[in-house]
Amino acid sequence: MAAKFESPELLGSFQLGDLKLENRVVLAPMTRARAGVERMPNDLMAEYYSQRSSAGLLITEATVVSKQGIGWINSPGVYSDEQGEAWKKVTGAVHGKGSKIFLQLWHCGRASHSAFHDGEPPVAPSAVKLNGEYIHTPQGKKDNETPRELEINEVPGIIEDYKQAARRAKEAGFDGVEIHAANGYLIDQFLQSKTNKRTDLYGGSLENRFRFLQEIVGAVAEIWPADRIAVRLSPNGNYNDMGSEDYRETFSYVASQLEKVGLAYLHVMDGVAFGFHELGEPMELSEFRKLFSGPIMGNCGYTQETAEAAIKEKNTDLIAFGRPFISNPDLVDRFRNGWPLAPDAGMEIWFSFEKEGYTDFKPYEKK
């Protein structure tokens, strides 16, 4: 066995507002597709999150705020009170292990298909088609479609969907919410010039492109205090056919505006391990640190060693781990004890819809 790597910063406690986290390791939000066709949180999901509750903070998989926001098979929802009630299984399981959990709020926008919407096209800030191979739908793989541009009078209704989803999250016992404004989904589509061609109050200038996210944050803040609200950004990513020439100007502006809110944290997909738009040098956490004085969370391709270094350099406060947590439910214990990590699970079992590739990974056993 390799010598144990000491990571006192990563494994030390952290005060996130009025929440004490036992360590700075975060379970990254990852769509796992176990909520069934009814998109209902269930016992299997509660077991999955409970298994990974040694993380100081858990962020749920992206959870749709409305039926209009759906774009993934068997992903969970929080658009009905029944769904909100069912999430109590998850929060109770996590709190029973002494950890904290935020619900990630999601609308897929153009990253969807009419097969999810009774034949109606998905919606987006502008009618800009997502270029890519295909999308998985209930009827199998389908080509991407040109979305319908949202009418300006529809926007307040979507903002209200986020507010009501935030209310249900609070009633379900979550410790906070994370607004998913990354990875080419609806909010990111509004932020980026590549996908936002509007000429009204929600398009054109940086101020206008930011307005949609700004109003969502404001609506959610009617339910939650600001220090229980987080926002996730992906300035470097090309997922869902994203990447705008003015990315640095855009995300610098967004971070500087969010600085005024007093968020719980700013979650930045700073790594380029899983797709970089290559439109310039990647934006690093050190850039965001100059713009955002609150807690910052790094994410994408981190190891125990690089996570410890980033925290020591004061560029970040928390690090989210995704893929390593899939096959290592006891990831924090492995870090702490110098135990080897299990190999990455094959992507072919990530979305089995059953416990295989989900809750059947075992904690480390000493030989």
C-alpha positions as CSV (number, residue, x, y, z in Angstrom):
1,M,0.0,0.0,0.0
2,A,1.2,3.5,-0.8
3,A,2.2,5.8,2.0
4,K,-0.8,7.7,3.5
5,F,-1.1,11.3,2.1
6,E,-1.9,13.7,4.9
7,S,-4.5,16.2,3.9
8,P,-5.4,18.2,7.1
9,E,-7.1,21.0,5.2
10,L,-9.3,18.8,3.1
11,L,-10.2,16.6,6.0
12,G,-10.5,19.4,8.5
13,S,-13.9,20.9,9.5
14,F,-15.3,24.0,7.8
15,Q,-17.8,26.6,8.9
16,L,-20.3,27.2,6.0
17,G,-22.3,30.1,7.3
18,D,-24.1,28.7,10.3
19,L,-23.5,25.1,9.2
20,K,-20.5,23.2,10.5
21,L,-19.2,20.7,8.0
22,E,-17.1,17.8,9.3
23,N,-14.7,18.1,6.4
24,R,-14.3,20.0,3.1
25,V,-15.1,17.0,0.9
26,V,-18.3,17.4,-1.0
27,L,-20.4,14.8,-2.9
28,A,-20.8,16.5,-6.3
29,P,-24.2,16.5,-7.9
30,M,-24.4,13.6,-10.4
31,T,-27.5,12.5,-12.3
32,R,-28.0,8.8,-11.4
33,A,-31.5,8.2,-12.8
34,R,-33.0,6.1,-10.1
35,A,-36.2,8.0,-9.5
36,G,-38.4,6.0,-11.9
37,V,-40.9,7.3,-14.4
38,E,-42.7,9.2,-11.7
39,R,-39.5,11.0,-10.8
40,M,-40.1,10.3,-7.1
41,P,-37.3,10.1,-4.5
42,N,-37.3,6.6,-3.0
43,D,-35.7,4.2,-0.5
44,L,-32.9,3.3,-3.0
45,M,-31.9,6.9,-3.4
46,A,-31.9,7.4,0.4
47,E,-29.6,4.4,0.8
48,Y,-27.2,5.9,-1.9
49,Y,-26.9,9.2,-0.2
50,S,-26.7,7.7,3.2
51,Q,-23.7,5.5,2.1
52,R,-21.8,8.7,1.1
53,S,-22.7,10.8,4.1
54,S,-19.1,10.9,5.4
55,A,-18.7,13.9,3.0
56,G,-19.0,17.1,4.9
57,L,-21.7,18.2,2.4
58,L,-23.7,16.3,-0.1
59,I,-25.3,18.0,-3.2
60,T,-28.2,16.0,-4.7
61,E,-28.4,15.1,-8.3
62,A,-29.9,17.8,-10.5
63,T,-33.7,17.9,-9.7
64,V,-36.2,19.4,-12.1
65,V,-38.3,22.3,-10.9
66,S,-41.1,21.7,-13.4
67,K,-42.3,19.2,-16.0
68,Q,-41.2,21.7,-18.6
69,G,-37.6,21.4,-17.2
70,I,-37.4,17.6,-17.8
71,G,-34.7,16.4,-20.1
72,W,-33.3,13.2,-18.6
73,I,-34.8,9.7,-18.1
74,N,-35.8,8.8,-14.5
75,S,-34.2,11.9,-13.0
76,P,-36.0,13.2,-9.8
77,G,-38.3,16.1,-9.5
78,V,-39.4,18.6,-6.9
79,Y,-42.3,20.1,-8.8
80,S,-45.1,18.5,-6.7
81,D,-45.7,18.5,-3.0
82,E,-45.7,14.7,-3.1
83,Q,-42.2,14.7,-4.5
84,G,-41.2,17.2,-1.8
85,E,-42.6,14.9,0.9
86,A,-40.7,11.9,-0.6
87,W,-37.4,13.8,-0.4
88,K,-37.7,13.6,3.4
89,K,-36.4,10.0,3.2
90,V,-33.2,11.3,1.7
91,T,-32.7,14.2,4.1
92,G,-33.5,12.0,7.1
93,A,-31.0,9.4,6.0
94,V,-28.2,12.0,5.6
95,H,-28.9,13.9,8.8
96,G,-29.0,10.6,10.6
97,K,-25.3,10.1,9.6
98,G,-24.4,13.6,10.8
99,S,-23.9,15.3,7.4
100,K,-25.5,18.2,5.5
101,I,-27.3,18.1,2.2
102,F,-28.3,20.7,-0.4
103,L,-30.9,20.1,-3.2
104,Q,-29.8,21.1,-6.7
105,L,-32.5,22.9,-8.7
106,W,-32.5,22.2,-12.5
107,H,-34.3,23.1,-15.7
108,C,-32.8,21.5,-18.8
109,G,-33.9,24.1,-21.3
110,R,-32.9,23.2,-24.9
111,A,-31.0,20.1,-23.5
112,S,-34.2,18.2,-23.8
113,H,-36.5,16.7,-26.5
114,S,-40.2,16.8,-27.5
115,A,-40.4,13.1,-26.5
116,F,-40.4,14.4,-22.9
117,H,-43.1,17.0,-23.6
118,D,-46.0,15.4,-25.4
119,G,-44.5,16.4,-28.8
120,E,-43.9,20.0,-27.9
121,P,-40.4,21.3,-28.5
122,P,-38.1,22.1,-25.5
123,V,-37.7,25.7,-24.6
124,A,-34.7,28.0,-24.5
125,P,-33.8,31.7,-24.4
126,S,-33.4,31.5,-28.2
127,A,-34.1,29.1,-30.9
128,V,-30.5,27.8,-31.1
129,K,-30.1,24.1,-31.7
130,L,-27.8,22.0,-29.6
131,N,-25.3,20.4,-31.9
132,G,-24.4,16.9,-30.7
133,E,-24.9,13.3,-31.5
134,Y,-28.2,12.5,-29.9
135,I,-30.3,12.6,-26.7
136,H,-31.6,9.7,-24.7
137,T,-35.4,9.8,-24.5
138,P,-38.2,7.5,-23.3
139,Q,-38.4,6.3,-26.9
140,G,-34.7,5.7,-27.3
141,K,-31.9,7.8,-28.9
142,K,-33.2,10.8,-30.8
143,D,-31.6,13.6,-32.7
144,N,-31.5,17.0,-31.0
145,E,-34.2,19.5,-31.9
146,T,-34.4,23.2,-32.4
147,P,-35.9,24.6,-29.2
148,R,-38.7,27.1,-29.0
149,E,-37.7,30.6,-27.8
150,L,-39.4,31.5,-24.6
151,E,-41.8,34.4,-24.7
152,I,-40.9,37.2,-22.3
153,N,-44.3,36.7,-20.5
154,E,-43.4,33.1,-19.7
155,V,-40.2,33.9,-17.8
156,P,-41.9,34.9,-14.5
157,G,-43.6,31.5,-14.4
158,I,-40.3,29.7,-14.6
159,I,-38.9,31.9,-11.8
160,E,-41.9,31.0,-9.7
161,D,-41.2,27.3,-10.4
162,Y,-37.8,27.8,-8.8
163,K,-39.3,29.5,-5.9
164,Q,-41.8,26.8,-5.2
165,A,-39.2,24.1,-5.7
166,A,-37.0,25.9,-3.1
167,R,-40.0,26.0,-0.7
168,R,-40.5,22.2,-1.1
169,A,-36.8,21.7,-0.5
170,K,-37.0,23.6,2.8
171,E,-40.1,21.7,3.9
172,A,-38.3,18.4,3.0
173,G,-35.5,19.2,5.5
174,F,-32.7,20.2,3.2
175,D,-30.0,22.4,4.6
176,G,-30.0,24.6,1.5
177,V,-30.3,24.7,-2.3
178,E,-27.9,25.0,-5.1
179,I,-29.1,26.7,-8.3
180,H,-27.7,24.8,-11.3
181,A,-26.5,27.5,-13.7
182,A,-23.9,25.4,-15.4
183,N,-23.3,22.7,-18.0
184,G,-25.5,24.1,-20.8
185,Y,-28.8,23.9,-19.1
186,L,-31.5,26.7,-19.1
187,I,-29.8,29.3,-16.8
188,D,-26.4,28.8,-18.5
189,Q,-28.2,29.2,-21.9
190,F,-29.4,32.6,-20.7
191,L,-25.9,33.6,-19.4
192,Q,-24.0,32.7,-22.5
193,S,-23.9,34.7,-25.8
194,K,-23.6,31.5,-27.8
195,T,-27.2,30.5,-26.9
196,N,-28.8,33.8,-25.9
197,K,-29.7,35.9,-29.0
198,R,-32.5,37.8,-27.3
199,T,-33.0,41.5,-27.8
200,D,-35.3,42.1,-24.8
201,L,-34.6,42.5,-21.1
202,Y,-33.1,39.0,-20.9
203,G,-30.5,39.3,-23.8
204,G,-27.8,41.3,-25.3
205,S,-25.8,43.0,-22.6
206,L,-24.1,41.2,-19.7
207,E,-26.6,42.8,-17.4
208,N,-29.5,41.5,-19.4
209,R,-28.1,38.0,-19.8
210,F,-27.5,37.8,-16.1
211,R,-31.0,39.0,-15.3
212,F,-32.7,35.6,-15.4
213,L,-30.3,34.1,-12.8
214,Q,-30.5,37.3,-10.8
215,E,-34.3,37.0,-10.6
216,I,-34.2,33.3,-9.7
217,V,-31.7,34.0,-6.9
218,G,-34.0,36.8,-5.7
219,A,-37.1,34.5,-5.7
220,V,-35.3,31.7,-3.9
221,A,-34.1,34.2,-1.3
222,E,-37.7,34.8,-0.4
223,I,-37.7,31.2,0.9
224,W,-34.1,30.7,2.1
225,P,-31.6,33.1,3.6
226,A,-28.8,34.0,1.2
227,D,-26.3,31.9,3.1
228,R,-28.3,28.8,2.4
229,I,-28.3,29.4,-1.4
230,A,-25.5,28.4,-3.8
231,V,-25.0,28.8,-7.5
232,R,-23.0,26.5,-9.8
233,L,-21.2,27.8,-12.9
234,S,-19.1,26.1,-15.6
235,P,-17.0,28.8,-17.3
236,N,-14.7,26.3,-19.1
237,G,-17.1,23.6,-20.2
238,N,-18.2,22.5,-23.6
239,Y,-20.8,20.0,-22.4
240,N,-24.2,20.4,-24.1
241,D,-22.4,22.3,-26.9
242,M,-21.5,25.3,-24.8
243,G,-18.6,27.7,-24.9
244,S,-18.8,31.4,-25.8
245,E,-16.1,33.7,-27.1
246,D,-16.7,36.2,-24.3
247,Y,-16.7,33.5,-21.6
248,R,-14.1,35.3,-19.4
249,E,-16.0,38.6,-19.5
250,T,-19.3,36.8,-18.9
251,F,-18.3,34.7,-15.9
252,S,-16.3,37.5,-14.3
253,Y,-19.3,39.7,-14.4
254,V,-21.6,36.9,-13.1
255,A,-19.2,36.2,-10.2
256,S,-18.9,39.9,-9.3
257,Q,-22.7,40.3,-9.3
258,L,-23.2,37.2,-7.1
259,E,-20.6,38.6,-4.7
260,K,-23.2,41.1,-3.6
261,V,-25.7,38.4,-2.6
262,G,-23.9,36.7,0.3
263,L,-24.3,33.2,-1.0
264,A,-23.5,30.0,0.9
265,Y,-20.9,29.3,-1.8
266,L,-20.0,29.7,-5.4
267,H,-19.6,26.3,-7.1
268,V,-17.2,26.6,-10.0
269,M,-16.5,23.8,-12.5
270,D,-12.9,24.9,-13.0
271,G,-11.4,21.7,-14.1
272,V,-11.1,20.8,-17.8
273,A,-10.9,17.0,-17.4
274,F,-14.3,16.3,-19.0
275,G,-14.5,18.8,-21.8
276,F,-13.0,22.2,-22.5
277,H,-14.3,24.7,-25.0
278,E,-10.7,25.7,-25.9
279,L,-11.6,29.4,-26.6
280,G,-8.8,30.7,-24.5
281,E,-7.0,29.9,-21.3
282,P,-9.3,28.2,-18.7
283,M,-10.6,30.3,-15.9
284,E,-9.0,29.2,-12.7
285,L,-10.3,29.4,-9.1
286,S,-7.7,32.2,-8.4
287,E,-9.6,34.4,-10.8
288,F,-12.9,33.8,-9.0
289,R,-11.2,34.4,-5.6
290,K,-10.5,38.0,-6.7
291,L,-14.1,38.5,-7.6
292,F,-16.0,36.5,-4.9
293,S,-15.1,36.8,-1.3
294,G,-17.5,34.1,0.0
295,P,-16.8,30.4,0.1
296,I,-15.8,28.8,-3.3
297,M,-16.2,25.2,-4.2
298,G,-13.9,23.7,-6.9
299,N,-14.9,20.7,-9.0
300,C,-13.8,18.5,-11.9
301,G,-11.0,16.0,-11.9
302,Y,-9.6,16.7,-8.5
303,T,-7.6,14.1,-6.5
304,Q,-6.9,14.1,-2.8
305,E,-3.5,15.7,-3.5
306,T,-4.7,18.5,-5.8
307,A,-7.7,19.2,-3.6
308,E,-5.4,19.7,-0.6
309,A,-3.1,21.9,-2.6
310,A,-6.0,24.1,-3.9
311,I,-7.3,24.7,-0.3
312,K,-3.8,25.4,1.1
313,E,-3.2,28.0,-1.7
314,K,-6.4,29.7,-0.5
315,N,-8.0,29.5,-3.9
316,T,-10.9,27.4,-2.7
317,D,-12.7,26.3,0.5
318,L,-14.4,23.1,-0.6
319,I,-13.8,20.5,-3.3
320,A,-16.6,18.4,-4.9
321,F,-15.8,14.9,-6.0
322,G,-18.0,13.1,-8.5
323,R,-16.8,9.9,-10.2
324,P,-14.6,8.8,-7.3
325,F,-17.7,8.8,-5.1
326,I,-19.6,6.5,-7.4
327,S,-17.4,3.4,-6.7
328,N,-16.1,4.6,-3.3
329,P,-19.0,5.3,-1.1
330,D,-16.5,5.6,1.8
331,L,-14.3,8.0,-0.1
332,V,-13.5,10.2,3.0
333,D,-12.4,7.2,5.0
334,R,-10.1,6.1,2.2
335,F,-8.6,9.6,2.1
336,R,-8.2,9.6,5.8
337,N,-6.6,6.2,6.2
338,G,-4.6,6.0,3.0
339,W,-6.6,3.2,1.6
340,P,-6.5,2.7,-2.2
341,L,-9.5,3.8,-4.3
342,A,-11.6,1.3,-6.1
343,P,-11.4,1.6,-9.9
344,D,-13.9,3.8,-11.6
345,A,-17.1,2.0,-12.4
346,G,-17.9,1.5,-16.0
347,M,-20.2,4.0,-17.5
348,E,-22.4,1.2,-18.8
349,I,-23.7,0.5,-15.3
350,W,-24.1,4.1,-14.1
351,F,-27.7,4.3,-15.3
352,S,-28.9,0.8,-14.8
353,F,-32.1,2.2,-13.1
354,E,-31.4,-0.4,-10.3
355,K,-29.0,-0.8,-7.4
356,E,-26.4,-2.2,-9.8
357,G,-23.7,0.5,-10.3
358,Y,-25.5,2.6,-7.6
359,T,-25.7,1.1,-4.1
360,D,-23.8,-2.1,-4.5
361,F,-20.3,-0.7,-4.1
362,K,-18.6,-1.9,-1.0
363,P,-16.5,0.0,1.6
364,Y,-12.8,-0.8,1.8
365,E,-12.0,-4.1,3.6
366,K,-8.5,-4.6,5.0
367,K,-6.9,-7.8,3.8
